[in-house]
Amino acid sequence: MSSDWSELTEEQKQKLQQFRSQVKDALREADDDYFLLRWLNARKWNIGAAERMLRANLKTRAMWNVDTLETWNVPKALQEYVPAGMVGFDKEGSPVIVCPFYNLDIYGVLHCVTRFDFMRYVVLLLERYMKAGYEQSKIHGLRARQLVVLFDMKDFTIRAYTWRPAAELILFLVKQYEKNYPEILKMCYIINAPKVFSVAFNVVKKFLDEYTISKINVYKYGCDSWKEDMFKHVDPDIIPKRMGGNCTENGDDKCPSKVVWGGKIPQELYVEQRDEIDGNKEFTEAVVANGNKLKLEFKVDAKNSNAKPPVLSWNFRTIDYGIRFGIYSTDTTTGERHSEIDLGNVQSNEMDEVGFIATRPNTKYTVVFDNTNSYLRSKKLRYWVSLISELDDNDIDIVSQDIQGEVVVVNETKT
């Protein structure tokens, strides 16, 4: 990515100025030309596409309360068991992050927190790394704003990711990264990759931008050539000895003050975290008969100039079998209908399905639990769906607050 104004063509300079003019209402004080170039490059200098991408990102940041994430009381299962750490900077000042990925207990994590909490934690880490890069760029130049990442996959097995919630979480992370953090990767080294890793990586690559793929180097298990490639740019003395560098702390080759190494999450955390997640909600139990649908309708009234539109949030689980789930919206002024969440099968019998979407004024939202494809089985459902005023700093799963709007429950039989 060209980060130097002098390296831009006259046409690119004009497009950059036009882009800044079109999005100036949404920019923060720190959003300089380099920031804008990330979005333009990600959309191949299509100004309209770059603007849509940036504005969608700003909406996502607001929904996640990204600017106040540092005040979040991070669950223990994330803080102490998600393997990652920033160990220093490369020779151009870029943050260097190491991740012993093989030590991620994905099953344990998803039995302690929601996938959205996991995503928020990843965002929190990324924001910290990017802030460090921003500070470094004041000394070393703009290249310092990109990240160098080292993944160790030495004991990786695909078995844990054949569990659908785990696979969906990883793909969710990848998609969110591509949508919200374009052009931040300087180089990624994936080391000790077993043969089975190529199967998983080929799936993930379908969701990665060409730029991201071009920055990823994969080295098979036992191959040390990555050291020559990486250590041209990164001092081996900052990389933990356990991962192939020279760094130790009082004889400890893991450098635990810099890197969280993860590991198996104690089962006692499962119940503790689940109680916290569900504690503030009043769940409804229902049976969706075979061949039927359960619809929940939420109406969002005209926009109050002093308030943000509410968020539609859900948390549900089925017993024994999954169910089809989706959300569509209808503009109450024009009657125009849009799909918000495409109707699809959800394995909600394996773990809670949790999520949220932003809403628009003068719009009716219809949440659908669809069992019309089942001719034999009714589905037992436990759900909480509500309009909430905003996402709480401590958890996205917060108490529903009073919001003007009507909720209608509709049971619909297939005809």
C-alpha positions in Angstrom: 0.0 0.0 0.0 1.3 3.4 -1.0 1.4 5.6 2.2 3.5 8.5 0.8 1.6 11.4 -0.8 4.5 11.8 -3.3 4.0 8.3 -4.5 0.4 8.8 -5.6 -0.5 9.7 -9.1 -2.4 12.9 -9.8 -5.6 10.9 -10.3 -5.1 9.1 -7.0 -4.5 12.4 -5.2 -7.7 13.8 -6.6 -9.6 10.7 -5.6 -8.2 10.9 -2.1 -9.3 14.5 -1.7 -12.8 13.6 -3.1 -13.0 10.7 -0.7 -12.1 12.9 2.3 -14.7 15.4 1.3 -17.4 12.8 1.1 -16.7 11.2 4.5 -15.5 14.3 6.4 -18.7 14.2 8.6 -17.6 10.8 10.0 -13.9 11.3 10.4 -12.1 11.6 13.7 -9.2 14.0 14.4 -6.6 11.2 14.0 -8.0 10.0 10.7 -5.3 11.2 8.3 -4.6 10.5 4.6 -3.0 7.1 5.5 -6.2 6.0 7.2 -8.2 7.0 4.2 -5.8 5.2 1.8 -6.5 1.9 3.6 -10.1 2.0 2.6 -9.4 3.3 -0.9 -6.8 0.5 -1.5 -9.1 -2.1 -0.1 -11.8 -1.2 -2.7 -9.3 -0.6 -5.5 -9.9 3.1 -5.5 -13.6 2.9 -6.1 -14.7 5.9 -4.0 -18.3 4.8 -3.6 -17.3 1.3 -2.5 -14.7 2.7 -0.1 -17.2 5.1 1.4 -19.7 2.3 2.0 -17.0 0.1 3.6 -15.8 2.9 5.9 -19.3 4.0 7.0 -20.2 0.3 7.7 -17.1 0.1 9.8 -18.0 3.2 11.8 -21.4 1.8 12.5 -19.8 -1.5 13.6 -17.4 0.4 15.9 -20.3 2.3 17.4 -22.3 -0.9 18.0 -19.3 -2.6 19.6 -18.4 0.5 21.7 -14.9 0.1 20.4 -13.8 3.5 21.7 -14.6 2.4 25.3 -13.5 -1.3 25.1 -10.7 -0.6 27.5 -13.3 -0.2 30.3 -14.8 -3.6 29.6 -14.4 -6.2 32.3 -13.0 -8.9 30.1 -14.1 -12.5 31.1 -11.4 -14.6 32.6 -11.7 -17.2 29.9 -10.6 -14.7 27.3 -8.0 -12.7 29.3 -6.2 -15.8 30.6 -6.8 -18.4 27.9 -6.7 -16.7 24.4 -3.1 -17.2 23.2 -1.5 -14.0 21.9 0.9 -11.3 22.9 2.8 -8.3 21.5 6.5 -9.0 22.0 8.1 -5.9 20.6 8.7 -4.1 17.2 10.3 -4.9 13.9 13.2 -2.9 12.4 10.7 -0.4 11.0 8.8 0.0 14.2 5.9 -2.2 13.4 4.3 -4.2 16.3 5.2 -7.9 16.4 2.5 -10.2 17.6 3.0 -13.9 18.4 0.1 -16.4 18.7 0.6 -20.0 19.8 -2.7 -20.9 18.1 -2.4 -24.6 18.8 -3.1 -23.7 22.5 -6.5 -22.2 21.8 -9.2 -24.2 23.5 -12.0 -23.2 21.1 -14.5 -25.6 22.7 -13.8 -24.3 26.2 -14.0 -20.7 25.1 -17.4 -21.1 23.4 -18.7 -22.8 26.6 -17.6 -19.7 28.6 -18.5 -16.7 26.4 -20.5 -15.8 23.4 -18.8 -15.6 20.0 -19.5 -11.9 20.0 -17.6 -11.5 23.3 -14.8 -13.4 21.6 -14.9 -11.1 18.7 -14.9 -8.0 21.0 -11.8 -9.3 22.7 -10.0 -9.8 19.4 -11.0 -6.3 18.4 -9.7 -5.0 21.8 -6.3 -6.7 21.1 -6.2 -5.4 17.5 -7.0 -1.8 18.7 -4.2 -2.0 21.3 -1.7 -3.3 18.7 -2.8 -0.6 16.2 -2.5 2.1 18.9 1.1 0.9 19.6 1.8 1.1 15.9 0.4 4.6 15.6 2.7 5.8 18.4 5.7 4.1 16.7 4.8 5.8 13.4 5.5 9.2 15.0 9.2 8.1 15.2 9.6 5.5 12.5 7.2 6.6 9.8 3.9 5.3 8.5 5.1 1.7 7.8 5.1 1.2 11.6 1.3 1.2 11.6 1.1 -2.2 10.0 1.4 -5.5 12.1 3.7 -8.4 11.9 2.2 -11.7 13.1 3.7 -15.1 13.9 1.3 -18.0 14.3 2.6 -21.3 15.6 0.4 -24.3 14.5 2.6 -27.2 15.6 0.0 -29.2 17.4 -3.0 -28.0 15.3 -5.7 -30.5 14.6 -8.8 -30.0 12.5 -11.0 -32.1 14.8 -12.0 -29.2 17.1 -13.1 -27.2 14.1 -15.4 -29.9 12.7 -17.7 -28.8 15.5 -19.9 -26.3 13.7 -19.9 -23.5 16.3 -16.1 -23.5 16.3 -15.8 -23.4 12.5 -18.4 -20.6 12.3 -16.6 -18.5 14.9 -13.3 -18.6 12.9 -15.1 -17.7 9.6 -16.9 -14.9 11.5 -13.6 -13.6 12.8 -12.1 -13.7 9.3 -15.0 -11.9 7.7 -15.1 -9.2 10.4 -11.4 -8.7 10.1 -11.6 -8.2 6.3 -14.5 -5.8 6.6 -13.1 -3.6 9.4 -9.3 -3.8 9.4 -8.2 -3.5 5.8 -4.5 -3.1 4.9 -3.2 -3.4 8.4 -1.2 -6.6 7.9 2.5 -6.1 7.0 3.5 -9.8 7.1 2.1 -13.0 8.6 4.3 -16.1 9.2 2.4 -19.3 9.9 4.9 -21.9 11.1 4.9 -25.6 11.9 1.8 -26.1 9.8 0.8 -29.8 9.6 -0.6 -31.3 6.4 -4.2 -31.0 7.6 -3.7 -27.2 8.0 -3.9 -26.8 4.2 -7.5 -28.1 4.3 -8.6 -25.5 6.8 -6.6 -22.7 5.2 -8.1 -23.3 1.8 -11.5 -22.7 3.3 -10.4 -19.5 5.1 -8.7 -18.2 2.0 -12.1 -17.9 0.2 -12.9 -15.0 2.6 -9.6 -13.2 2.5 -8.7 -10.3 0.2 -5.9 -10.7 -2.3 -3.8 -8.2 -0.3 -4.1 -10.2 2.9 -3.3 -13.5 1.1 -0.2 -11.9 -0.5 1.1 -11.1 3.0 0.8 -14.7 4.4 3.7 -17.2 4.3 3.0 -20.8 5.4 5.9 -23.1 6.5 5.3 -26.8 7.0 6.1 -28.5 10.3 9.8 -28.7 11.1 10.8 -26.2 8.4 13.1 -23.5 9.8 13.4 -21.4 6.7 10.9 -19.0 8.2 13.6 -17.8 10.6 15.7 -16.5 7.7 12.7 -14.8 6.2 11.4 -13.2 9.4 14.7 -12.4 11.1 15.7 -10.1 8.2 13.1 -7.7 9.6 12.6 -8.8 13.2 15.2 -9.2 15.9 15.1 -12.8 17.1 15.9 -11.6 20.6 12.2 -10.4 21.0 10.7 -13.8 19.9 10.1 -16.3 22.7 12.6 -19.2 22.6 9.7 -21.6 22.7 8.6 -20.3 19.3 12.0 -20.3 17.7 13.6 -17.0 18.9 16.1 -16.2 21.6 14.0 -14.5 24.2 13.7 -15.9 27.7 12.5 -14.5 31.1 14.4 -15.8 34.0 15.0 -19.0 32.2 11.4 -19.3 31.0 11.3 -19.8 27.2 7.6 -18.7 27.0 8.2 -15.1 28.0 4.9 -15.1 30.0 4.9 -11.4 30.8 4.4 -10.7 27.1 2.5 -13.7 25.8 -0.6 -15.4 27.0 -0.2 -19.1 26.1 -3.7 -20.3 26.5 -4.4 -24.0 27.3 -7.3 -26.1 28.5 -10.0 -23.9 30.2 -11.2 -25.3 33.5 -14.7 -26.6 33.3 -15.7 -24.6 36.4 -15.5 -21.5 34.3 -18.2 -22.9 32.0 -21.0 -22.6 34.5 -19.7 -19.3 36.0 -19.6 -17.5 32.7 -22.9 -19.0 31.4 -24.7 -17.8 34.6 -23.3 -14.3 34.0 -24.5 -14.4 30.3 -28.0 -15.5 31.0 -28.5 -13.8 34.4 -30.1 -10.5 33.2 -32.6 -12.0 30.7 -36.1 -13.2 30.9 -36.3 -16.1 28.5 -39.5 -17.4 26.9 -40.1 -21.1 26.2 -42.1 -22.1 23.2 -42.7 -25.1 21.0 -42.6 -24.6 17.2 -44.8 -27.3 15.8 -43.7 -29.3 12.8 -44.6 -27.4 9.6 -45.0 -24.1 11.6 -43.1 -20.8 12.1 -42.8 -18.6 15.1 -42.5 -14.9 14.2 -41.7 -12.0 16.5 -42.4 -8.5 15.2 -40.6 -5.4 16.5 -41.5 -1.9 15.4 -38.9 0.9 15.6 -40.6 4.3 15.5 -39.5 7.6 14.0 -36.0 8.7 15.0 -35.6 10.8 18.1 -32.9 13.3 17.3 -31.5 12.9 20.8 -31.2 9.1 20.7 -29.5 6.5 18.7 -31.7 3.9 17.0 -32.0 0.8 19.2 -30.2 -2.5 18.6 -32.2 -5.7 18.0 -30.5 -8.4 20.1 -31.2 -12.1 20.4 -30.2 -15.2 22.4 -31.8 -18.6 21.8 -31.3 -22.3 22.1 -33.2 -25.3 20.9 -33.4 -28.8 22.5 -32.2 -31.8 20.6 -32.5 -30.3 17.1 -31.5 -27.1 15.3 -34.0 -24.7 13.6 -34.0 -22.3 10.7 -33.6 -18.7 11.8 -33.7 -15.3 10.0 -34.7 -11.7 10.2 -36.3 -9.4 7.6 -37.3 -5.8 7.8 -40.2 -3.8 6.3 -40.1 0.0 5.8 -43.3 1.2 7.4 -43.4 4.2 5.1 -42.7 2.6 1.7 -43.5 -1.1 2.4 -40.1 -2.1 1.0 -38.7 -5.3 2.4 -35.1 -6.3 3.1 -33.4 -9.4 4.4 -31.3 -8.6 7.5 -30.3 -12.1 8.4 -30.9 -14.7 5.6 -33.1 -17.6 6.7 -30.8 -20.6 7.3 -30.2 -23.6 9.5 -28.7 -22.9 12.9 -27.3 -25.6 15.1 -28.7 -24.0 18.2 -29.1 -27.3 20.0 -25.3 -27.4 20.3 -24.8 -24.0 21.9 -26.7 -20.7 22.4 -27.1 -18.6 19.2 -26.4 -15.0 20.1 -26.3 -11.8 18.0 -27.6 -8.4 17.2 -28.2 -6.0 14.4 -28.5 -2.2 14.2 -32.0 -0.9 13.4 -33.5 2.0 11.3 -36.3 4.3 12.2 -39.8 3.7 10.8 -39.1 0.0 10.3 -40.7 -3.2 11.4 -38.3 -6.2 12.1 -39.6 -9.7 11.9 -37.6 -12.4 13.6 -38.4 -15.9 12.3 -38.0 -19.3 13.8 -38.9 -21.6 10.9 -39.8 -25.3 11.4 -41.7 -25.7 8.1 -39.1 -28.1 6.7 -39.7 -30.5 9.4 -42.7 -32.8 8.9 -42.2 -35.0 11.9 -40.5 -33.1 14.7 -41.6 -30.1 16.8 -38.8 -27.9 18.1 -38.5 -26.8 21.7 -37.2 -23.3 21.8 -35.9 -21.1 24.6 -35.4 -17.5 23.4 -34.8 -13.9 24.4 -35.2 -11.3 21.7 -35.4 -7.6 22.5 -34.8 -4.0 21.3 -32.1 -2.5 23.5 -31.0 1.1 23.7 -27.3 0.4 23.2 -24.6 -2.2 23.9 -23.3 -2.1 27.5 -19.6 -1.7 28.0 -19.5 -4.8 30.1 -21.4 -7.2 27.9 -23.5 -7.1 24.8 -26.0 -9.2 26.7 -27.7 -6.5 28.8 -31.0 -5.9 30.4 -33.7 -4.8 27.9 -34.6 -1.1 28.4 -37.8 0.7 27.7 -38.0 1.7 24.0 -41.0 2.9 22.1 -42.1 0.1 19.8 -44.5 -2.7 19.5 -43.8 -6.4 19.9 -46.1 -9.0 18.2 -45.8 -12.7 18.4 -47.2 -14.6 15.4 -47.5 -18.4 15.0 -47.7 -19.3 11.3 -48.6 -22.6 9.8 -47.3 -23.8 6.5 -50.0 -23.9 3.8 
